[in-house]
């Protein structure tokens, strides 16, 4: 496949068509991953499982992603993005459907682990495909739009799961969210993929240039360990994930205890802050790409500045403010904290060999989950 005159992998229209499929897949990825949260009370009533066991059902998928992300990313880079992504979508969706047929905690835990195995390489594979589909100057903006599917899918999975479980039973919640992923996976089998990039590097001297040789293990390792901007980005992703996860986990409890409001009210206030990721991710990517025309390292610098702004916002909000002023500032923080993501994700694709893009982002996923 050849790039068109504007830098798209094929055509602009087709690139956005594939992006739309990837957006839907990422949305259903998180719906399938988090729908289990909405059925905890029903599982407790039927099976008598504890809160600890409920927590294990969530972590099962994340541990599987942590273990299988890197090996699957190697397969994606060296085999086929199209086939890998389609296969992963079908696997995680079928595993979600299997959750509805389970009869005890052990069976459900195994099915949840299978969901994580299916999802393990999707984010790296999708990131690599988007990096190839779109011109470099648009990379962060498109990744910002793509990452907006995460909070959307998370919210829809929890909300739809709760409604369906309450009216039809918790098993139907799993079956309902599983169907779209299977269909999308089959559709994705028909999209155009880019040709697998050979792992070669240009070598030469002052007199002889343009020669190339196959990259060895040391060359591949040097792509990651010998690139300071990439290592900094991985560490920054770890810090950003730590703060985001802490806020998602403890903000409802904070509002409940500090303001003496119900947990449902606290959940709405917290959820509103997190849902602003739908705005923050695309906005961050757009601003980073606009700045790129003026500064070569704009994406890296933008990621650092957004992290600094996020730190200041939440420090001031928790230390000096209360009530409405505090909440308004927290809303701004909800935008700033995810503005970091698309620019940083683009960096993981910008600075490595094109044949190592999925692996590059998989290392980011591993750091995030650790």
N, C-alpha and C positions, 0 to 999 in steps of 0.2 A: 504494500500500500504506500502511495506517495502522498506527500503533503500538498495541499492546494496552495495557491498564490498568497493566501492570507495566513498561512502557517497552521491550518487545521489538518488533522491526519487525513481526512477525506474531503468532506465538504462541511461548511458551517452548519447547515441544516441537519445533516446526518450525525455530526458530533453531538449536537444538542439532543437528538433523539436517543442516542446511546446514554448520554448523561441523564436524561429523564428516567430511563430504565434503571440506571444505577441509583438514582435518588429514591425511587420507589423500593428497590431492593434494600437499601440502607434503612429506610423507614420501617419496612416489615421485619428487617433484621432485629431492630430494637423492640418492635412490638412483640415478636416471638420471644425475645430474651426476657422481657419484663412483664409479660402478661401473668406470669406465675405469682407475682407480688399481689395481684388483685384477688387471687383465690385462696390466700392463706387462711382466712377465717373458715372457709368451707372445708378445706383440708383438715383443719383442726377439729371441726365438728365430726367429720366422717371417719378420720383415721386416728384422731387424738394425738397428732404430732406436736412437738414442742416448738417454741420460738427458735431454738438453736437449730433444729432440723429444717425449719423454714429458711433460715439464713444459709444453710448448706445447699439448699436447692438453688439459691441465687448464685452462690460462689462456685458451684459445680461448673457452670458455663464459663465463668471467668478463668478458672484454673485450667480448663481445657484450652481456652484461647491462648493463655500464657505458654502452655507446653507445645502446642502445635502450630503457632503462628509462624515461627521461623522456617521449619521444614516445609510447610505448605507454600510459603513465599518463594522458596527456592524452586519448587515445582512450577509455580505461576510464572516466574521470570524465565525459566528454561523451557516450558512446555507451551501453554496457551492460556491467555487471560480469559478469552471467551468461554472455553470449555471449563476452566477451573471455576470461574464465577458462577456459571450455570449449574455446575455439579454441586458446589457449596450451597447455593440457594435451595436446591432440591433436597439435599441432605438435611439442612437445618429445619426446613419446613416439614418434611416427613417426620423428623424427630419430634417436632412440636405436636404434630398430629398424634404420634404415638403416646405422648404425655396424657392424652385424653382417654387412652385405653388401659393405663396402668392401674394396678389394684393395691399397691402398697408404696411405702416411702422408698424402698430400695429400687423398685422398678422406675419410679418417677425420677429418682436421683440419676439413674443410668441414662434415662432419656434426656434429662437436662444436660448431662455431660456430652451426649451426642450432639445436642444443639450447639454447644461451645466448639466441638470439633468441626462442625459444618461451618461455623462462623469465623473460625480462626484465621483464615487467609483472605477474608472478603475485604476488610479495610485496606490491607496492603495492595491487594490486586486491583481494587477499584481506584485507589490513589494512583497507582502506576498507569492504569488505563486512561484516567483523566489527564494525567501529565502528558501522555502521548497524543491524546485527542485534540487538545487545545494549544494555541500558541503560548509560548512561555510568558508573554506579557499579560495574559489573562488567567494564568494558572491559579494564583491565590484567590481571585474573585470567584472562579468556578468552584474551587474547593470550599470556599465559604458558603456558597449556596448548597453544596453537597452536604456539608456538616450540619446545616440547618435541619436536615431530615432526622438527626438524632433526637433532639428534644421533642420534635413532632411525633416521631414513632414511639418514644418513651411515654409521652402523655396519652396518645391514642391507645397504646397497648394496655396501660393501667385502667383507663376510663372504660374502654370497650369491654375489657375482660371483666370488670366489676359488674357492668350492666348485664352482660350476657350470663355470667355466672349466677346472678341474683334471680334472673327471670327464667333461665332454661337449664341451669346446672353448670358446675365448673368445667366439666368435660367439654361442653360445647364451646367454651371460651377458647380452648386450645385448638379445636377443630376449625373454628371460624378464621382465626388469624393465620392458620397454616396454609389454607387454600391459595391465597394470592401469591405467596412465595413460590409455590410449585409451578403455577402458571407462568410467572415472570421468569423463572429459571428456564423453562422450556422455550420461551420467546427469546431469551438471551442467547440461546444456542445458535440463533440465526444471524446475530450481529457480526459485523466485520471486525476482525482483530488485526493488530499490527504484527508485522513479522518479528519473530523472536530475534533479539539483538545479539549478535555474536560477541563473546567476551574477548575482545582484542583491544590492544592499546597501541598507540602510535609511538614509535621509537625512532631515534636517529641522532646524528651528530651535526656539527656545523656544516659538514660537507655532504652528508647524506641524510635526507629527511623524507618523511612520508612513508617510511617502512612501518610494518605492524607485526605484532606477534600475539599469540594467545596468552591471555592473562592466567597466571598461576594463582595458587592459594594465597601467597604472600601479597600479590598485587591486589587481589580482592579484599584481603584484610586491610591493606593500606588505604583502600577507598574509604573505609569507615574510621579507622583509628588515626589516619594521617590527615584528617580534615577537621581542623579545630571548630569551624562553624557548625559542622554536623554534630560533633560531640556536645557543644554548647546547647544546640537545639534539643538534643535528647534530654539533657539535664533540665532544661527549661520546661519541656513537656512533663517531666516527672513532677516538678514543683507545681506547675499549673494544675495537673490532675490531683495532686494531694490537696490543694486548696479547694478545688471544685468539689471533690468528693466529700471533704469535711463540711463544706457549706450545705451540700445536698443532704447529708446525714444528720446534721445538728441544728440547722436553722429552724425546722418546725418545733423542736424541743426548746430552743432559745426563745422563740416567740411565745410559746405556751407558758413557760416558767416566768419569763421576765415581765410579760404584759398580762399574765393571768387570763388568757383567752383559751377557747376550746382547741383541741387538736385539729378539728376540721378547719377552723378559721386559720390556725397556724399553718396548716398544710396549703391552704389557698394562697396565703401571703408568700410563703416560701416558693410555691410552684410558679407564681407569677414572676418572681425574680429569675428563676431558672429558665422559664419559657422565653425570656428575652434573648436567649441564645439564637432564636430564629431571626432576630434582628442583628445581633452582635456579630455572628459568624460571617454573613454576607457583607456586612458593612466593613468589618476588619479586612477581609480579602480585597474588597474594592479599593479601600484607601491605600493598602500596601502596594497594589498594582499601579495605582496612579502615581505613587511616590517613586516607583521603580524607574520611571522615565527620567528622573532627575538624579537618582542615586543608585549605584550598582548593588549595594548591600541593603537596600531599603527594607526588604522583607525581614531580614535578621534584626535590623535596628527597630523596625516597627513592632516586632514581637517583644523585644526588650522594653520598649516604651509602654506598650499596652500592659505588660506585667507590672511595671512600676506604677502606672496609673491605678491599676486594680489594687495594689498594695496600699497605696495612699487612701483610696476611697474607703476600703473596709477598715483600715486602721482608724480613720477619722470617725466613721459611722459607729463602730463599736466602743470607741474611747470617749468621744466628746458629745455625741448626739443621742437623742431619744425621740420617740414618737414619730410624727409625720416627717420631719426633716431627715431623720435617720433612715426611714423607709424609702424616701425619694432618692437618697444617695445610694442606698443598696440597689435600687432599680438600675441606676447608672452603672453600678458595679457588675450587675448581671450582664450588661452589654459588654463592658470592658474585659471581663474575664474570658469570654469566648472569642473576642476580637483577635486574641493571640493565635488561635488555632490555625486558621487557613494560611496565614503567612508563614508560620513555622512548618506546617505540613508541606508547603511549596518548597521550602528550603531543603527538606529531606529528599526532594526530587531534583532540585536544581544542581546540587553539588556532587552527585554520584554518576557513575557510568549508567547510560540508559538501560543497559541489560541487568542492572542491579536495583532498580527502583522499588520493586515490591519488597525485596529483602531490606532495603533501607527503611521503609516505613514499618516493616514488621519489627525491627529493632526498637522503633519508637513505641509500638504497641506493647512490647515486652517491658520496656522501662515504665510505661504508664501503669501496667498492671502490677508490677512489683511494688 
